[in-house]
Amino acid sequence: MAYELSNRLVVGIASSALFDLTESDAIFREQGEDAYRGYQEKHRDDVLRQGVAFPFIRRLLSLNDLSEADDPLVEVIVLSRNDPDTGLRVMGSIKSHGLPISRAIFMQGRSPYKFMPALNMSLFLSANERDVREAVSSGLPAGHVLGAPHADDAEDDDLRISFDFDGVLAGDESEQVFQTGGIEEFRAHETRNAAIPHDAGPLREFLAGVNRIQQREEEERRNRPDYRLRLHVSLVTARNAPAHERAITSLKQWGLTVNDAFFLGGIDKGEIMKILRPHIFFDDQTTHLVGTSQTTPSVHVPFGKINEIAGTVRPAARPPARPGPVSPS
């Protein structure tokens, strides 16, 4: 019988997002692919250090203790540019870190993001910006991890996930209004359309999968009053009143929920993140992530018109020109 993915939350992870590959990537860029492969062969038994998305992935997978071992709620699959031989170090490091990841796709020098629909993936994370841009421009939910790895606070098993709204959970229609008409036109537009839900953004289905796990947690708490909820979701957006209403209306009509909502109206998100301390934060604008990535594992979702203007997303029919050597991670 085939292993069924349709009822699971499936996340794709590049080795560049899961592990710190700074050293090996430098070998690839400076000395080429043959030197890179030789380096990985020589260091095959050296365990890779944790990368930006490692704490998020580890904690997400820990939620599988809510299900039977042969029927996990969460499936994480490696999607890698490595060839199968050099990918042995990645899989060995996964085993050494105790991560329950057994499935992987290795494609020498090519990104495997095109296999996301076949694998029912609602998220793909990579430190390879080009791969993420191409995935998003093809209509796939992907994010570019930013900054240096942050220490994984092991004081508990909680998982805190934070989302921006426009261009992440929702489409970018209202963001386009803001960009062309300014803040007053944006507020007027959102007030006129307060009862009309937004179109879905790239990560709406990922939030839906997260919510399903939260529902399973609620079931566990009903059966075990001493069970402590571990998964916590927050909305952190530059919207404020009156534009907050349409965001909440959209979530409600989509059948989705968040535990907390921060309507900041231009307040620096980075200062909020220092206190909120999410294990991952998704935003569609790098200007917001410059501050958050200093203290928080941050992910750029290069979706919508603002990213086209910035040159971070191009139409699928015209893929970005290769900017130079692309690490096979």
Secondary structure as UniProt FT lines:
FT   TURN            6..7
FT   STRAND          9..13
FT   HELIX           15..18
FT   HELIX           22..31
FT   HELIX           33..42
FT   TURN            43..45
FT   TURN            52..53
FT   HELIX           54..62
FT   HELIX           63..66
FT   TURN            69..70
FT   STRAND          74..80
FT   TURN            84..86
FT   HELIX           87..96
FT   TURN            97..98
FT   STRAND          103..106
FT   TURN            108..109
FT   HELIX           113..115
FT   HELIX           117..119
FT   STRAND          121..126
FT   HELIX           129..137
FT   TURN            138..139
FT   STRAND          142..146
FT   STRAND          159..163
FT   TURN            167..169
FT   HELIX           173..192
FT   TURN            193..195
FT   TURN            202..203
FT   HELIX           204..223
FT   TURN            225..226
FT   STRAND          231..237
FT   TURN            241..243
FT   HELIX           244..254
FT   STRAND          260..263
FT   TURN            265..266
FT   HELIX           269..276
FT   STRAND          280..283
FT   HELIX           286..292
FT   TURN            293..295
FT   STRAND          298..300
FT   HELIX           305..309
FT   TURN            310..311
FT   TURN            316..317
//
